[in-house]
């Protein structure tokens, strides 16, 4: 009787979470319908997903942009929040297939959640451990199956805690098939003379959630001078440019654009992290970070269009790793944290735009964050055999 009662409570809770996630999805759809219908010359056409056939592109390229630190609908898609994301709403979403209900069923920590995005499997390691993903990464699948060189796959990561993200601990893939990982803050710290960091403190903050955490760095990696040589920029010019920037994410996007310009990698993964300043409890800084992330996504997409190596053959995927607590959630802290594990913390979104992807198309059905990797594999024709997700039929 006791077991049956517990199972009933669990089932009721699961049903309520699914209902809440569905409500979130429905709200996003309606807000997008109203906003896009009001800002375009003709009403936006919204579809509810059948499959689509992607025309193979010559030398296709993919850029993935993830947000370490999700933003709530109140500050983004709802009417009062749309002013914070003018580029997403006005430029990118109308060009995209937009998924309103992307569910993260894993651990809500930024490194482990990003690792789950990159492997297509829910990773279970300690979020603050300096360990590689357990499952093969999309970078390894891509390089091994398509026999791609090391310089064709890059990750620009937000903090030292992400230094192992590029290569898994799976013996059948790593070492040797991972991505090059650039940690812009680490590069900047290496470029500064002793005692010269005072002017760059706003760019060097490594972790908003646990400021006392100092991750152990391991692995050889690329040195500052290696990166400077590859990107065709001197150390002096790098530090001078960094001084003109206002946030770590601006530094990350600068590095990403230099990679695009100099190496034109086929698979580029950029994780933005400024929004996680919400952990500091400052609502104004949280809103500022949302606006900056919105602008930086548009900057990257504009860089695609202006670069002949990318224009017409690139698809870009943008998604948060997970959400944040609601103001009403028991045990939560509203915008500040993501501790409850409720539907608002777990239900996020994704947009896909670019070559071969349908525009002005909204998908309401529930999908999972683990679906990204097999979708990339299906689009680029490489195997992702150990991933747990499924290819999104609207994109393959």
C-alpha positions in Angstrom: 0.0 0.0 0.0 2.8 2.4 0.9 4.7 1.7 -2.3 1.5 2.2 -4.3 0.9 5.5 -2.6 4.4 6.7 -3.3 4.2 5.7 -6.9 0.9 7.5 -7.2 2.4 10.7 -5.8 5.4 10.4 -8.1 3.1 9.9 -11.1 0.9 12.9 -10.1 4.0 15.1 -9.8 5.3 13.9 -13.2 2.0 14.6 -14.8 1.9 18.1 -13.3 5.4 18.8 -14.6 4.5 17.7 -18.1 1.4 19.9 -18.0 3.5 22.9 -16.8 6.0 22.3 -19.6 3.2 22.1 -22.1 1.8 25.4 -20.8 5.3 27.1 -21.1 5.5 25.8 -24.7 2.0 27.1 -25.5 2.7 30.5 -24.0 5.9 30.8 -26.1 4.1 29.9 -29.3 1.4 32.5 -28.7 3.8 35.3 -27.8 5.8 34.5 -30.9 2.7 34.4 -33.0 1.7 37.9 -31.8 5.1 39.4 -31.9 6.1 38.2 -35.3 2.7 38.9 -36.8 3.1 42.5 -35.7 6.6 43.0 -36.9 6.6 41.4 -40.3 4.9 42.6 -43.5 2.7 39.5 -43.6 1.6 37.2 -40.9 4.2 34.7 -39.9 3.4 31.1 -41.0 3.5 28.7 -38.1 3.7 25.0 -38.7 3.4 22.0 -36.5 5.9 19.6 -37.7 6.1 17.0 -40.2 9.5 16.0 -41.5 11.5 18.0 -44.0 14.2 16.9 -46.4 17.5 18.7 -46.0 19.3 19.4 -49.3 23.0 18.4 -48.9 25.2 21.4 -48.8 28.7 21.6 -50.3 31.2 21.6 -47.4 28.5 22.2 -44.8 29.3 23.9 -41.5 27.6 24.1 -38.1 27.8 26.6 -35.3 26.3 25.8 -31.9 25.7 28.5 -29.4 24.7 27.5 -25.9 23.9 29.7 -22.9 25.4 28.7 -19.6 22.6 30.3 -17.5 19.2 30.3 -19.0 16.9 33.3 -19.1 13.3 33.0 -18.0 10.4 33.8 -20.3 9.4 36.8 -18.1 12.6 38.5 -19.2 12.6 37.2 -22.8 9.5 35.9 -24.7 6.7 37.4 -22.7 5.5 40.9 -23.8 7.4 42.8 -21.1 10.6 40.8 -21.8 10.8 41.0 -25.6 12.6 44.4 -25.4 15.5 42.5 -24.0 15.9 40.3 -27.0 15.3 42.5 -30.1 17.8 40.6 -32.3 16.4 37.2 -31.5 12.8 38.4 -31.9 13.3 40.7 -34.9 16.1 39.0 -36.9 16.8 35.4 -35.9 13.6 33.8 -34.9 11.8 34.8 -38.2 14.6 33.0 -40.1 14.5 29.9 -37.9 12.7 26.7 -37.0 11.9 27.4 -33.3 11.3 24.6 -30.7 9.2 25.9 -27.9 9.6 22.9 -25.5 13.1 21.5 -25.1 13.3 19.5 -21.9 16.5 18.9 -19.9 16.0 15.7 -17.8 19.6 15.7 -16.4 21.7 17.5 -13.8 21.1 21.3 -13.7 24.8 22.3 -13.5 26.4 24.2 -16.3 29.4 22.1 -17.1 27.6 18.7 -16.8 24.6 20.1 -18.7 26.8 21.4 -21.5 28.6 18.1 -21.6 25.2 16.4 -21.9 24.4 18.7 -24.8 27.7 17.9 -26.4 27.3 14.1 -26.0 23.6 13.6 -26.6 23.5 11.6 -23.4 22.7 12.7 -19.8 26.1 12.9 -18.0 26.0 12.2 -14.3 29.4 13.3 -13.0 29.9 16.0 -10.4 29.3 19.4 -12.0 32.4 20.8 -10.3 34.8 17.9 -11.0 37.6 18.3 -13.5 36.7 15.3 -15.5 35.9 14.7 -19.2 32.4 13.6 -20.4 31.8 9.9 -20.0 30.1 9.5 -23.4 31.6 10.3 -26.8 31.2 13.9 -27.8 29.8 15.2 -31.0 33.3 16.5 -31.8 34.7 12.9 -31.6 31.8 11.4 -33.6 32.3 14.1 -36.3 36.1 13.8 -36.6 36.3 10.0 -36.4 33.5 9.2 -38.7 34.3 11.9 -41.3 38.0 11.7 -40.8 38.3 15.4 -40.1 41.5 17.1 -39.0 41.9 18.6 -35.5 41.7 22.2 -36.7 38.3 21.6 -38.2 36.6 21.4 -34.7 36.8 24.1 -32.0 35.1 24.9 -28.7 35.2 28.3 -27.1 34.3 27.7 -23.5 33.4 30.3 -20.8 35.5 29.2 -17.8 38.3 27.0 -16.7 35.8 24.4 -15.4 35.1 23.6 -19.1 38.6 22.7 -20.0 37.8 18.9 -20.5 34.6 19.4 -22.6 36.3 18.7 -25.9 37.2 15.1 -25.5 35.4 12.3 -23.6 36.9 9.5 -21.4 35.5 6.9 -23.8 38.4 4.6 -24.8 37.0 4.0 -28.3 37.1 7.7 -29.2 39.5 9.8 -27.0 42.3 10.7 -26.9 43.0 12.0 -30.4 39.5 12.7 -31.8 38.4 15.6 -29.6 37.9 19.3 -30.3 40.4 22.1 -29.7 39.2 23.9 -26.6 39.9 27.6 -26.2 39.4 29.2 -22.7 39.6 33.0 -23.4 39.9 33.9 -19.8 42.8 31.6 -19.4 44.5 33.0 -22.4 44.0 36.5 -21.2 45.4 35.7 -17.7 48.4 34.2 -19.4 48.9 37.3 -21.5 49.0 39.7 -18.6 52.1 40.6 -16.7 52.3 39.9 -13.0 50.0 42.3 -11.2 48.5 43.5 -14.5 45.1 42.0 -14.1 43.4 45.0 -12.3 42.1 46.5 -15.6 40.7 43.1 -16.7 39.0 41.8 -13.6 35.5 42.1 -15.3 36.8 39.6 -17.9 38.5 37.2 -15.6 35.7 36.2 -13.2 35.7 32.4 -13.7 32.5 31.2 -12.0 29.4 33.1 -10.9 27.8 30.2 -9.0 30.7 29.1 -6.8 33.2 32.0 -6.6 35.6 30.0 -4.3 35.8 27.1 -6.7 39.2 26.8 -8.5 39.1 24.0 -11.0 42.2 21.8 -11.5 43.5 22.3 -15.1 44.9 19.3 -16.8 45.9 18.4 -20.3 48.4 20.1 -22.6 46.1 22.3 -24.5 47.2 25.1 -26.8 49.3 27.8 -25.4 48.7 31.5 -25.7 51.4 31.8 -28.4 50.0 28.8 -30.3 46.6 30.5 -30.3 48.0 33.8 -31.3 49.8 32.2 -34.2 46.7 30.4 -35.4 44.5 33.4 -35.1 47.0 35.8 -36.7 46.9 38.2 -33.8 49.7 39.3 -31.5 49.5 38.9 -27.7 49.7 42.7 -27.4 46.9 43.2 -29.8 44.8 40.5 -28.0 45.2 42.2 -24.6 44.6 45.6 -26.1 41.3 44.4 -27.8 40.3 42.7 -24.6 40.6 45.9 -22.7 37.9 47.4 -24.9 35.4 44.7 -24.1 32.8 44.8 -21.4 32.3 41.1 -20.6 33.8 37.6 -20.9 31.2 36.6 -23.6 32.4 39.4 -25.8 35.9 38.0 -25.5 34.6 34.5 -26.4 32.8 35.8 -29.5 35.9 37.8 -30.5 37.8 34.5 -30.4 35.1 32.6 -32.3 35.1 35.2 -35.1 38.8 35.1 -35.4 38.6 31.3 -35.7 36.0 31.7 -38.4 38.2 34.2 -40.2 41.5 32.3 -40.0 40.6 28.6 -39.9 36.9 28.4 -40.9 36.2 25.2 -38.8 33.3 23.1 -39.9 32.1 22.6 -36.4 32.3 25.5 -34.0 30.8 25.4 -30.5 30.5 28.5 -28.4 29.2 28.6 -24.9 28.1 32.0 -23.5 28.0 32.5 -19.7 27.3 36.1 -18.9 23.6 35.4 -18.0 24.8 33.3 -15.1 25.7 36.6 -13.3 22.1 36.2 -12.0 23.7 34.1 -9.2 25.0 37.3 -7.8 21.4 38.4 -7.1 21.6 41.5 -9.3 18.5 41.7 -11.5 19.9 44.6 -13.5 23.1 42.7 -14.4 21.0 39.7 -15.3 18.9 41.8 -17.8 22.1 43.4 -19.1 23.6 40.0 -19.8 20.4 38.8 -21.6 20.6 41.9 -23.9 24.3 41.3 -24.5 23.8 37.6 -25.3 21.0 38.6 -27.7 23.4 41.0 -29.5 26.2 38.5 -29.6 24.1 35.8 -31.2 23.2 38.3 -34.0 26.9 39.3 -34.3 27.8 35.6 -34.9 25.0 35.1 -37.4 26.1 38.3 -39.3 29.6 37.0 -39.3 28.3 33.8 -41.0 26.7 35.9 -43.8 29.7 38.1 -44.4 32.3 35.2 -44.6 32.4 33.4 -47.9 33.6 30.2 -46.2 30.3 30.1 -44.2 27.7 32.0 -46.2 25.0 29.8 -47.8 26.4 26.5 -46.2 26.1 27.1 -42.5 23.4 26.1 -40.0 23.4 27.6 -36.5 21.7 26.2 -33.4 21.1 28.4 -30.4 19.8 27.1 -27.0 20.2 27.5 -23.3 21.5 24.6 -21.3 18.4 24.8 -19.0 16.2 27.4 -17.4 15.8 29.2 -14.0 13.5 29.0 -11.0 10.1 30.8 -11.1 9.3 33.4 -8.5 6.6 31.1 -7.0 8.7 27.9 -6.8 9.1 26.6 -3.2 12.7 26.3 -2.3 13.8 28.4 -5.3 15.3 31.9 -5.6 13.5 33.1 -8.7 15.7 34.5 -11.4 18.8 34.0 -9.2 19.2 30.2 -9.3 18.1 26.9 -10.9 17.7 24.7 -7.8 14.2 23.4 -7.8 14.3 21.1 -10.8 10.8 22.1 -11.7 9.4 22.5 -15.2 10.5 26.1 -15.5 14.1 25.1 -14.7 14.0 22.2 -17.1 11.9 23.5 -20.0 13.9 25.7 -22.4 13.9 26.3 -26.2 16.1 26.0 -29.3 16.2 27.7 -32.7 17.9 26.4 -35.8 18.5 28.6 -38.8 20.5 28.6 -41.9 21.2 26.3 -44.9 18.3 23.9 -45.6 16.3 24.9 -42.5 12.7 26.1 -42.8 12.0 29.7 -41.8 9.2 31.0 -39.6 8.4 27.5 -38.4 7.4 26.8 -34.8 7.4 23.3 -33.3 5.4 22.8 -30.1 6.0 19.1 -29.3 8.3 18.2 -26.5 11.9 17.3 -27.5 15.0 16.8 -25.3 18.4 18.5 -25.1 19.9 15.2 -26.0 18.3 15.4 -29.4 20.8 18.0 -30.6 23.8 15.6 -31.2 21.9 13.0 -33.3 20.3 15.9 -35.3 23.7 17.2 -36.1 24.9 13.7 -37.0 21.9 13.2 -39.3 22.4 16.6 -41.0 26.2 16.2 -41.5 26.0 12.4 -42.2 28.1 11.0 -39.3 27.1 8.4 -36.8 26.2 9.2 -33.2 25.7 5.7 -32.0 26.0 6.1 -28.3 23.8 9.2 -28.0 20.5 8.8 -26.2 18.5 11.4 -28.2 16.7 11.2 -31.5 17.2 13.3 -34.7 14.6 16.1 -34.9 12.5 15.2 -38.0 11.9 18.9 -38.9 15.7 19.4 -39.4 16.8 16.2 -41.2 
